[in-house]
Amino acid sequence: MPDSNSTIQSNFLEHSLRDTSREKEDSVSCPESLPSMSKEVNDQYLLGYWHLQERRYSSAIKTYRRALELDWGCAAIHHSLGFAYYKEGEFESAKAAFQRAISLNPKNANYHYVLGQLLQDDGASMEAIDEFTRAIELDSSQVEPWYNRGLLYDKLDKFEKACDDFKQAIEVKPDFSDARHNLGVLYIKRRLWDAAKQVFEDILVIEPKDADAHYHLAEIHQNLSGNIDQVIDNLHYAIERDVDHLDARYSLGKLYAQNRYNRPDYRQKAIDQFIELIKRNESLHDFDLLDQVFFILGSLYDDDSEEADLAIAAYRAGLEHSPSAPVRNNLGLLYLQKNQFEKATEEFRKAIQLDSEYEAPYYNLAKLYFYERDEELSKDLRQWLTLQPQEAVPMIKMLTISLMDVARAEAYHSLYSKLHRVKNLISVNGVQLRSVLRRTDSSSESHNALERIFMQHEECYNEMVALLQSLRMEDSVFGLVDVNRILETLLRELKSVFESKKVKWQHDLEAHLPSVKGDSSQLKEAFHNLIINAVDAMISGGILRIQTNYQPEPPEILISFTDTGIGIPNAIQHKIYQPGYTLKQNGSGFGLNIVQQIVRDHKGRIDLDSEEGGGTTFSIYLPVDPEVAPIKTNLQMRPIFYEAHHDLAFEEIV
């Protein structure tokens, strides 16, 4: 059974099996010995065979048809005629000839096998499987029917049956490396990592220079141990054995790029791999993901503001191969960096035209409208209403929300500055109040009154500090994050809180949960806020259950927090993320808003399931594999253009 706790990483391209039967398609087997005693028939038969060898298929057809005029009951001639029709692309005629041969000689395994090949090419998979099965029943020592039936089972996603057939092919022909390769790939598809590892290690014993074996071992090691150094070594071995193994170069480049935040030297190594891939593809012309190579390369250059021109060139080269809204958005940000506002605005507009639901360009346009070019707003609105009337309403809605977000950020910035001055004033007054308190008689009524005032003052000061902390969020620092580890750390830190509130906690954290791209401190803050909210909701104690699991479609991880508390009434559930809205007597009203914005920064989503008196579940979904583009939130004390522009396209692709 597959290991349900593991997951295939996205660094490696789609797994495909080797189909050597296609490579041998043009080969012509030796002619059968004919039972006919007629020399003329035999001569025509051998002449037809010669035409087949010379790939003169139409001549072969004419010759075999003349032979059949002399001996219509010869199965071998019908079979050879069918083969000639097959090579000429006349599938219906070929099928009829093969079936006639089988009717005359039903126990010939090769006849069934070749008919199976024709049906396989014609897309009749189940009929082809039936013919391969009949060939195997007649002669199980022939490797080709096992092999081809395995290929068909793979295409039909019947991986276990495909594995069995490739095992049989290997048993018949132990040195059949392609069958071993396909068996290993199928084990990868089934996530049977240990079995796959053994297969490819066996291949390397037989063929030490097999680049594909090293390539697939890299993926296996990434899923078995997560040892990045070992994965990188395997990919390097693959490239050393085949310098044109572009899949290995692409996977290695992506791996370097994904880990460049933790290992700064990886950035240049990723660039080197992608540049070499582009150079080699100029002669090979067989790499299908060249657009993504350019896009990721652009993101790598985008890390360094001094290489902005290289980033722009790489992005534009990728756009020649395929459109991309995130890349258009990145180009806009790069042009802003160069103070080329006209070009920036145009790129944001193109991004919206490509994907009207993509948020980032709306926010960037809103920034431009708000700070630099408000006169452009009415122009764009008129254009959208004229050229894209069906999409105009949701587009205008998105832009309106973005403009509100920008305005709100400005308001928060102003509020933060004023509150900070008030906090400092409260602090100074507190020092003076404490000094007065020390000089009064501790037994006097005035001392007691001052002490009460001081306690209220101190409580006010602490609330102000908490409010300022909630308004200010540091810039995101994204890397690969282990969500389970964050949760385990939090649960240890909050143990005393659970005990004081009489809350029992349970956790069900899926083993081998894939890492996500994120800011560990921000995710920890979000999880902390949800846990504290859950604890506060269980006034008389209760149970908090925390779960994580991997969901493959689309690839994401789910983190859920379920409490047995008082629940949230349906009538107010739509308000809980609003800044300043709180159900707590002493709450700031910013906690859930911050959680929502952190999740949004990580390109995730948060869902609420609650019933008054019946407990609450908050579910956070974070994407796996995409390096999430940090979209700064309305609570972020941010510069004019909020995007960390070097992340966007790379994180949409990888």
C-alpha positions in Angstrom: 0.0 0.0 0.0 1.2 3.5 -0.6 2.6 5.5 2.3 -0.2 7.9 2.9 1.9 10.1 5.1 4.4 11.1 2.3 4.1 13.4 -0.6 5.8 13.8 -3.9 7.8 17.0 -4.0 7.3 19.4 -6.9 11.0 19.8 -7.8 10.8 16.9 -10.2 9.0 16.9 -13.5 6.1 14.6 -14.4 7.0 10.9 -14.4 6.9 9.2 -17.7 7.7 5.6 -18.6 10.1 4.5 -21.2 8.4 3.0 -24.3 11.0 1.0 -26.1 8.3 -0.7 -28.2 8.0 2.6 -30.2 11.7 2.6 -30.8 11.5 -0.9 -32.3 8.5 -0.1 -34.3 10.3 0.0 -37.6 12.1 -3.3 -37.2 10.8 -6.2 -39.3 11.1 -9.7 -38.0 12.3 -12.6 -40.2 9.6 -14.0 -42.4 7.8 -17.1 -41.3 8.3 -20.4 -43.1 5.2 -20.9 -45.3 3.4 -24.2 -45.3 2.5 -23.6 -49.0 4.5 -25.7 -51.5 4.0 -23.1 -54.2 7.3 -21.5 -55.2 5.4 -18.5 -56.7 3.7 -17.8 -53.4 6.9 -18.1 -51.5 8.7 -15.8 -53.9 5.9 -13.2 -53.6 6.1 -13.5 -49.8 9.9 -12.9 -49.7 9.6 -10.0 -52.1 7.0 -8.4 -49.9 9.4 -8.9 -46.9 12.2 -7.1 -48.9 9.8 -4.2 -49.6 9.1 -4.0 -45.9 12.8 -3.9 -45.0 13.2 -1.0 -47.5 10.1 0.7 -46.0 8.4 0.6 -49.4 5.1 -0.2 -47.7 2.7 0.4 -50.6 4.8 -2.0 -52.8 4.7 -4.5 -50.0 0.9 -4.2 -49.8 0.6 -4.9 -53.6 3.0 -7.8 -53.4 1.3 -9.5 -50.4 -2.1 -9.0 -52.1 -0.8 -10.9 -55.2 0.4 -13.7 -52.9 -3.0 -13.9 -51.3 -4.6 -14.3 -54.7 -2.6 -17.5 -55.0 -3.1 -18.7 -51.4 -5.9 -16.9 -49.5 -5.7 -19.3 -46.6 -2.1 -18.4 -45.6 -2.1 -16.8 -42.1 1.5 -15.5 -42.4 0.7 -13.6 -45.6 -2.4 -12.0 -44.0 -0.2 -11.0 -41.0 2.5 -9.5 -43.1 -0.1 -7.6 -45.2 -1.5 -6.3 -42.0 1.9 -5.1 -40.9 2.4 -3.3 -44.2 -1.0 -1.6 -43.8 0.0 -0.7 -40.2 3.2 1.0 -41.3 1.4 2.8 -44.0 -1.1 4.2 -41.4 -4.1 2.3 -42.8 -5.3 1.0 -39.4 -8.6 -0.4 -40.4 -7.2 -2.4 -43.2 -4.3 -3.6 -40.9 -6.8 -4.6 -38.2 -8.8 -6.6 -40.7 -5.7 -8.4 -42.0 -4.4 -9.2 -38.5 -7.8 -10.5 -37.4 -7.9 -12.7 -40.5 -4.5 -14.1 -39.7 -5.6 -14.8 -36.1 -8.7 -16.6 -37.3 -6.5 -18.9 -39.5 -3.9 -19.4 -36.8 -5.4 -18.4 -33.3 -2.5 -19.9 -31.3 0.2 -17.6 -32.7 1.2 -15.4 -29.8 3.0 -12.9 -32.1 -0.2 -12.3 -34.1 -2.1 -11.2 -31.0 0.9 -9.1 -29.8 1.1 -7.1 -33.1 -2.7 -6.6 -33.2 -2.4 -5.3 -29.6 0.2 -2.8 -30.7 -2.0 -1.5 -33.5 -5.0 -1.2 -31.1 -2.7 0.5 -28.6 -1.7 3.1 -31.2 -5.3 3.5 -32.2 -6.3 4.4 -28.7 -8.3 1.2 -28.0 -6.5 0.5 -24.7 -8.8 -2.2 -23.3 -8.9 -4.1 -26.6 -5.1 -3.9 -26.8 -4.8 -5.2 -23.2 -7.0 -8.2 -24.2 -4.7 -9.0 -27.1 -1.5 -8.7 -25.0 -3.1 -10.9 -22.4 -3.9 -13.5 -25.1 -0.3 -13.3 -26.3 0.9 -13.9 -22.8 -1.4 -16.8 -22.3 -0.1 -18.4 -25.5 3.6 -17.7 -24.8 4.6 -16.2 -21.4 8.3 -16.3 -22.4 7.9 -13.3 -24.7 8.9 -10.1 -22.9 7.1 -7.6 -25.2 3.5 -8.4 -24.3 4.3 -8.0 -20.6 6.0 -4.7 -21.2 3.4 -3.2 -23.5 0.5 -4.2 -21.3 2.4 -2.6 -18.4 2.6 0.6 -20.4 -1.2 0.6 -21.0 -2.0 -0.2 -17.3 0.1 2.9 -16.4 -1.8 5.1 -18.8 -5.1 3.8 -17.2 -3.7 4.6 -13.7 -3.7 0.9 -12.8 -0.3 1.2 -11.3 -0.3 -2.0 -9.2 -1.1 -4.1 -12.3 1.5 -2.2 -14.3 4.1 -3.0 -11.6 3.2 -6.7 -11.8 3.7 -6.7 -15.6 7.1 -5.0 -15.5 8.2 -7.4 -12.7 7.3 -10.3 -15.1 9.2 -8.6 -17.9 12.3 -8.4 -15.7 11.8 -12.0 -14.7 11.8 -13.0 -18.4 14.7 -10.7 -19.2 16.7 -9.8 -16.1 18.9 -7.3 -18.0 15.9 -5.4 -19.4 16.9 -1.9 -17.9 13.9 -0.1 -19.4 11.5 -2.4 -17.6 13.4 -1.8 -14.3 13.3 1.9 -14.9 9.5 1.8 -15.5 9.0 -0.3 -12.4 10.9 2.3 -10.3 8.9 5.2 -11.7 5.7 3.4 -10.9 6.9 2.9 -7.3 7.5 6.6 -7.2 3.9 7.2 -8.5 2.6 4.9 -5.7 4.9 6.7 -3.2 6.6 3.4 -2.3 9.9 5.1 -1.8 11.9 2.3 -0.3 10.9 -0.1 -3.1 11.7 2.6 -5.7 15.1 3.3 -4.1 16.0 -0.4 -4.3 15.0 -0.6 -8.0 17.2 2.4 -9.1 20.1 1.2 -6.9 19.9 -2.1 -8.7 19.9 -0.3 -12.1 23.1 1.5 -11.1 24.8 -1.8 -10.3 24.0 -3.0 -13.8 24.5 0.4 -15.5 26.5 2.8 -13.2 26.2 5.6 -15.7 22.5 5.7 -16.0 21.7 9.4 -15.5 17.9 8.8 -15.1 18.5 6.5 -12.1 20.4 9.2 -10.3 17.7 11.7 -11.2 15.0 9.6 -9.8 17.0 8.7 -6.7 17.2 12.4 -6.0 13.5 12.6 -5.8 13.3 9.5 -3.7 15.9 10.8 -1.2 14.0 14.1 -0.9 10.9 12.2 0.1 12.5 9.6 2.3 14.9 11.8 4.3 14.6 15.4 3.1 18.4 15.5 3.0 18.9 18.4 0.6 22.6 17.8 0.2 22.0 14.2 -0.8 19.4 15.2 -3.3 21.7 17.8 -4.8 24.5 15.2 -5.0 22.2 12.8 -7.0 21.2 15.5 -9.4 24.9 16.4 -9.9 25.6 12.8 -10.6 22.9 12.7 -13.2 24.3 15.8 -15.0 27.8 14.5 -14.9 26.7 11.3 -16.6 24.5 13.2 -19.1 25.3 16.9 -19.5 22.1 17.3 -21.6 19.9 15.9 -18.9 17.8 19.1 -18.8 15.2 17.7 -16.4 18.0 17.2 -13.8 19.3 20.8 -14.5 15.9 22.2 -14.0 15.2 20.3 -10.8 18.6 21.2 -9.4 18.1 24.9 -10.3 14.7 24.9 -8.6 16.1 23.2 -5.5 18.9 25.8 -5.3 16.4 28.6 -5.9 14.0 27.4 -3.2 16.7 27.2 -0.6 18.6 30.4 -1.4 17.3 32.2 1.6 19.0 29.8 4.0 22.1 29.2 1.8 23.0 32.5 0.1 25.5 30.8 -2.3 22.6 28.8 -3.8 21.3 31.9 -5.6 24.3 32.0 -8.0 24.3 28.2 -8.3 20.6 28.3 -9.4 21.4 31.0 -11.9 24.3 29.0 -13.4 22.1 25.9 -13.8 19.3 27.8 -15.6 21.7 29.7 -17.9 23.4 26.4 -18.8 20.0 24.8 -19.5 19.0 27.7 -21.8 22.3 27.4 -23.7 22.0 23.6 -24.2 18.4 23.8 -25.2 19.4 26.1 -28.1 20.6 23.0 -29.9 18.3 20.4 -28.4 15.0 22.2 -28.6 13.2 19.6 -26.5 12.7 21.3 -23.1 9.0 22.2 -22.7 9.3 24.4 -19.6 11.6 27.1 -21.0 9.1 29.8 -20.0 9.3 28.8 -16.4 13.1 28.7 -16.6 13.2 32.3 -17.7 10.6 33.3 -15.1 12.5 31.7 -12.2 15.7 33.2 -13.5 14.1 36.6 -13.6 13.0 36.1 -9.9 16.6 35.2 -9.0 18.0 38.3 -10.6 15.2 40.2 -9.0 16.7 39.4 -5.6 19.4 42.1 -6.3 18.2 45.6 -7.2 21.4 46.1 -9.1 20.4 43.3 -11.5 17.0 44.8 -12.3 17.8 45.0 -16.0 18.7 41.3 -16.1 15.5 40.4 -14.3 13.5 42.5 -16.8 15.2 40.8 -19.8 14.6 37.3 -18.3 11.0 38.0 -17.6 10.4 39.3 -21.1 12.1 36.3 -22.6 9.8 34.0 -20.7 6.7 36.0 -21.8 7.7 35.3 -25.4 6.9 31.6 -24.6 3.8 32.0 -22.4 1.7 34.7 -20.7 1.9 35.2 -16.9 0.0 37.6 -14.7 2.5 37.3 -11.8 5.4 38.1 -14.2 3.6 41.1 -15.6 3.1 42.3 -12.0 6.8 41.7 -11.3 7.8 43.7 -14.3 5.6 46.6 -13.1 7.3 46.6 -9.8 10.7 46.6 -11.4 9.7 49.5 -13.5 8.6 51.3 -10.4 12.0 50.6 -8.9 13.4 52.5 -11.9 10.8 55.3 -11.6 9.3 54.4 -15.0 5.7 54.9 -13.9 4.1 54.7 -17.4 5.6 51.2 -18.0 4.8 50.1 -14.5 1.1 51.1 -14.9 0.9 49.3 -18.3 2.3 46.1 -16.8 -0.2 46.1 -13.9 -3.0 46.6 -16.4 -1.8 43.7 -18.5 -1.6 41.5 -15.4 -5.2 42.2 -14.6 -6.2 41.5 -18.2 -4.5 38.1 -18.0 -6.1 37.2 -14.7 -8.8 39.5 -13.4 -8.9 37.6 -10.0 -5.2 38.1 -9.3 -5.0 40.5 -6.4 -1.4 41.8 -6.5 -1.6 44.2 -9.5 -4.8 45.7 -8.2 -3.0 46.7 -5.0 -0.1 48.1 -6.9 -2.3 50.1 -9.2 -4.2 51.3 -6.1 -0.9 52.6 -4.7 -0.1 54.4 -7.9 -3.6 56.0 -8.1 -3.4 56.9 -4.4 0.1 58.4 -4.3 1.1 59.3 -7.8 -1.4 59.2 -10.6 -5.0 59.5 -9.3 -6.0 61.1 -12.7 -5.4 57.6 -14.3 -8.2 56.0 -12.2 -11.2 57.3 -14.2 -9.4 56.5 -17.4 -8.9 52.8 -16.4 -12.5 52.5 -15.2 -13.9 53.8 -18.5 -11.6 51.4 -20.4 -12.6 48.4 -18.4 -16.3 49.2 -18.8 -15.8 49.6 -22.6 -13.5 46.8 -23.4 -14.3 44.3 -20.7 -17.9 45.0 -19.7 -18.6 41.4 -18.5 -15.6 41.4 -16.2 -15.7 45.1 -15.2 -17.9 44.7 -12.1 -15.6 42.2 -10.3 -12.5 44.1 -11.5 -13.9 47.4 -10.1 -14.8 45.7 -6.9 -11.2 44.3 -6.5 -9.8 47.8 -7.3 -12.1 49.4 -4.8 -11.1 47.0 -2.0 -7.5 47.7 -2.9 -8.0 51.5 -2.7 -9.7 51.0 0.7 -6.8 49.0 1.9 -4.3 51.6 0.8 -6.3 54.3 2.5 -6.7 52.2 5.6 -2.9 51.6 5.7 -2.4 55.4 5.7 -4.9 55.8 8.5 -3.1 53.1 10.5 0.2 54.7 9.9 -1.1 58.1 11.2 -2.8 56.4 14.1 0.3 54.5 15.0 2.4 57.7 15.1 -0.2 59.5 17.3 -0.7 56.5 19.6 3.1 56.1 20.0 3.3 59.7 21.2 0.4 59.1 23.6 2.1 56.0 24.9 5.3 57.9 25.6 3.3 60.6 27.4 1.5 57.9 29.5 4.9 56.4 30.4 6.3 59.8 31.5 3.2 60.4 33.6 3.5 57.0 35.1 7.0 57.7 36.3 5.9 60.9 37.9 2.8 59.2 39.5 5.0 56.5 40.9 7.3 59.2 42.4 4.4 61.0 44.0 3.1 57.7 45.4 6.4 56.9 47.1 6.3 60.3 48.9 2.9 59.8 50.4 2.1 58.1 53.6 1.3 54.5 52.8 -1.4 54.5 55.5 -3.2 57.5 54.2 -6.4 57.6 52.2 -4.7 59.7 49.5 -2.0 57.0 49.1 -4.7 54.4 48.6 -6.5 56.6 46.0 -3.2 57.3 44.2 -2.4 53.6 44.2 -5.7 52.8 42.5 -5.1 55.5 40.0 -1.6 54.1 39.3 -2.9 50.6 38.7 -5.5 51.9 36.2 -2.7 53.9 34.6 -0.5 50.9 34.3 -3.3 48.8 32.8 -3.9 51.6 30.3 -0.3 51.7 29.4 -0.1 47.9 28.9 -3.2 48.0 26.6 -1.6 50.8 24.6 1.6 48.7 24.2 -0.4 45.7 23.1 -2.4 47.8 20.6 0.8 49.3 19.1 2.3 45.8 18.8 -0.9 44.6 16.9 -0.7 47.6 14.6 2.9 47.0 13.7 4.1 44.0 11.7 7.7 43.4 10.7 8.6 42.7 7.1 8.2 39.1 6.1 11.3 36.9 6.0 10.3 33.8 4.0 11.9 30.5 4.1 11.0 26.8 4.3 8.8 26.3 7.4 7.9 23.2 9.4 4.4 23.9 10.6 4.3 20.9 12.9 7.5 22.1 14.7 5.9 25.6 15.2 2.8 24.1 16.7 4.8 21.7 19.0 6.8 24.7 20.3 3.7 26.7 20.9 2.0 23.9 22.8 5.0 23.6 25.1 5.1 27.3 25.7 1.4 27.6 26.4 1.2 24.6 28.8 0.8 26.8 31.9 -2.0 28.7 30.1 -3.9 25.5 29.4 -3.6 24.4 33.0 -4.7 27.7 34.5 -7.8 27.7 32.2 -8.5 24.0 32.8 -8.2 23.3 29.0 -7.1 19.9 27.8 -5.4 19.8 24.4 -5.1 17.1 21.8 -2.9 17.2 18.7 -3.0 15.1 15.6 0.0 16.3 13.5 0.5 14.3 10.3 4.0 12.8 10.0 6.2 13.9 7.1 4.1 17.0 6.5 5.7 18.9 3.7 7.3 22.2 4.4 5.7 25.4 3.2 7.3 28.7 2.2 6.6 31.2 4.9 7.7 33.4 7.8 7.9 31.2 10.9 7.5 34.1 13.3 4.4 35.4 11.6 2.8 31.9 11.4 3.6 31.3 15.0 1.8 34.6 15.9 -1.2 33.6 13.9 -1.4 30.1 15.5 -0.8 31.7 18.9 -3.8 34.1 18.4 -6.1 31.3 17.4 -5.1 29.1 20.3 -5.5 32.0 22.9 -8.9 32.8 21.3 -10.0 29.2 21.6 -8.8 29.0 25.3 -10.7 32.3 26.1 -13.8 30.9 24.4 -13.8 27.9 26.8 -14.8 29.9 29.9 -15.2 26.8 32.2 -12.5 24.7 30.5 -12.8 22.3 27.6 -10.9 20.6 24.9 -8.8 22.1 22.2 -7.9 19.9 19.2 -5.2 20.8 16.7 -4.7 18.9 13.5 -2.5 19.1 10.4 -2.7 17.0 7.2 -1.6 17.2 3.6 -4.2 17.6 0.9 -2.9 16.7 -2.7 -5.5 18.5 -4.8 -4.5 21.3 -4.9 -1.3 20.6 -2.9 -1.7 22.3 0.4 -1.6 21.7 4.1 -4.5 22.1 6.5 -4.1 23.4 10.1 -7.3 23.3 12.1 -8.0 24.5 15.6 -11.2 23.1 17.2 -12.5 24.2 20.6 -15.5 23.2 22.7 -16.2 26.8 23.6 -19.2 29.2 23.5 -19.1 29.5 19.7 -19.7 32.5 17.5 -23.3 33.6 16.6 -24.0 33.4 12.8 -25.2 37.0 12.8 -21.7 38.4 13.7 -19.4 35.8 12.0 -18.9 38.2 9.0 -17.5 40.9 11.4 -14.9 38.9 13.3 -12.0 39.8 11.0 -12.8 43.5 11.0 -10.1 45.6 12.6 -11.1 46.7 16.1 -14.1 44.3 16.4 -13.9 42.1 19.4 -16.1 39.9 21.6 -13.7 40.1 24.5 -14.1 42.6 27.3 -10.5 43.6 27.1 -9.6 42.6 23.6 -8.0 45.0 21.1 -10.0 43.7 18.2 -7.0 43.2 16.0 -6.1 39.6 16.7 -8.2 37.8 14.1 -7.6 40.6 11.6 -3.8 39.9 12.0 -4.4 36.2 11.6 -6.3 36.7 8.4 -3.7 39.0 7.0 -0.8 36.7 7.8 -2.6 33.8 6.1 -3.3 36.0 3.1 0.4 37.0 3.0 1.2 33.3 2.7 -1.3 33.0 -0.2 -3.5 30.8 2.0 -7.0 31.0 3.2 -8.8 30.7 6.5 -12.3 29.3 7.0 -14.6 29.5 10.0 -17.1 26.8 11.2 -18.9 27.8 14.4 -22.3 27.5 16.1 -23.4 29.4 19.1 -22.9 27.1 22.1 -21.4 24.4 19.9 -17.8 25.3 19.6 -15.6 26.7 16.9 -13.2 25.5 14.2 -10.7 27.7 12.4 -9.1 26.0 9.4 -6.0 27.5 7.7 -5.0 26.2 4.3 -1.4 27.0 3.2 -0.2 26.1 -0.3 2.6 23.5 -0.7 5.4 24.1 -3.2 4.5 27.6 -4.4 6.8 30.0 -2.6 4.2 32.3 -1.5 4.4 35.9 -2.6 4.0 38.1 0.5 1.1 40.5 -0.1 1.5 43.1 2.6 -1.6 43.7 4.5 -3.6 46.7 5.6 -1.9 46.5 9.1 1.5 46.6 7.6 3.6 49.7 8.2 4.8 49.5 4.6 6.5 51.5 1.9 4.5 52.9 -1.0 4.8 49.6 -3.0 4.2 46.7 -0.7 5.3 43.7 -2.7 8.6 42.0 -2.2 8.9 42.0 -5.9 11.6 39.4 -6.4 9.4 36.7 -5.0 6.2 36.9 -7.0 6.7 35.0 -10.3 9.1 32.5 -8.8 6.6 31.6 -6.1 3.7 31.3 -8.5 5.7 28.8 -10.6 7.7 26.6 -8.3 
